[in-house]
Amino acid sequence: MEAFLQKIYTLGGPLLLGAVTTVEITVLSFIAAVVIGLLFALLKLGAPRPFVWLINIYVEVFRNTPVLAQVFIIYFGLAYSGIKVASLSAAIIGLGLNGGAVLTEVFRAGLSAIHRGQREAALSVGMTPWTSIRFIILPQTWRITLPPIGNYAIALLKDTAVVSAIAAPEIMFYARNLVTSTFETTYIYILAALLYFALSFPLARLVDHFEKRQRAWQ
Amino acid sequence: MIEFLSVYPENWASWWPQIQAAMWVTVKLTACAFALAAVVGMLLAVGKLSKTRAIRAFCTGYIEVARGVPALAVLFLLYYGLVPTGLVLDAFVAGFIGLGLSAAGYIAEVFRAGIEAIHKGQREAALSVGMTPMTSFRYIILPQALRIILAPLLNMLIILLKDTSICSLISTPELMLRAKDLAMMSFLPMHLFLLAAVLYFLMSWPLSIMTRRIEIRMRRSTG
């Protein structure tokens, strides 16, 4: 039993170190994805046609190709063209762009679920288009989009495992390094899986809470 | 631009046979993983509605864990982590089992939502006109539930198709691994990863369009 605990202790340290990076990558790419998603969804409402096409192409391309391919293009592909991107930045850019495409669709669905009359009413009482979006449309959109955004955050947290392939020092990367130095393969990968679960479980509960609240509203 | 593109015809004869074979592995991997996920997911969804508490708890627990652990961690556990216990899996088998068991958690939720969306009066009406529970499930519940879950199931298929790329990290000889190998050999990473992305897109996009069509039709028919 003591040997077992000792093992957990020596293996757990480096994995926890990786978990810090995993959280960092998740948070930064999440922020990037929300900004891109919200911006593009709003642009799709009012921007000139060519912009809307470009946004649609971006969404289709990023939603229909694997995130691993996207990250490889940014990390290995750009290096070949002379643009060196550090592994951590490549991970955040890749996951952020990927998530931006997902969230553009989520926000678009959220915005289009708000009845047109809301906007018309806001404009008719003298609000500018921007204030009507800021104070009337967006607050209602958040309510609808929170559960899918939460689900996306969980998926993102799990997707960060993929960037171990470009040597971003997160959980799976440390796990693979530990394997080559300790050969405790089974323990290490079980611990890594548990660590991800521990990180995503609170998020999943939060999403459940959002979904219940949303159902109560309807 | 022309210079960049001219690399493709120059290398096409040596790349394409390998890439094509790898694409087949990707398709097979996706199909096997999806089939496994559908079967396990269906069992979990039914198990979650079970009257026996232990079965319910197991299914709920499985779904929670499967949804909280990255597929990559499951793949590594199956492929590398089981070796010390004496169980050595082929990279393809480990790949589709790992992806399938992972996706089963999501598919279970899709099935459950589909079954729960059917008003229970439907079942009561079916039973009251003399159908057995089995026939009422087969002819009344299932056809309606399938309509509801078709779009989310197709979405899951698209996600699985894209996720097969991570099997390259346990050396399943699929599209991404082949692209990576060729990139290392030819020192043309940009060309090969772009090619891989285009091929994934060509496989995934028709599915996306189909899914969207179904979603739109569903929304219209349910109002």
Interface residues (C-beta under 8 A of the other chain):
Chain A: E60 V61 R63 N64 T65 P66 V67 L68 A69 Q70 F72 I73 F76 G77 L78 A79 Y80 S81 I154 K158 D159 T160 A161 V162 S164 A165 M172 A175 R176 V179 T185 T186 I188 Y189 I190 A192 A193 Y196 F197 S200 F201 A204
Chain B: E64 V65 R67 G68 V69 P70 A71 L72 A73 V74 F76 L77 Y80 G81 L82 V83 P84 T85 I158 K162 D163 T164 S165 I166 S168 L169 M176 A179 K180 A183 F187 L188 P189 M190 F193 L194 A196 A197 Y200 F201 S204 W205 S208
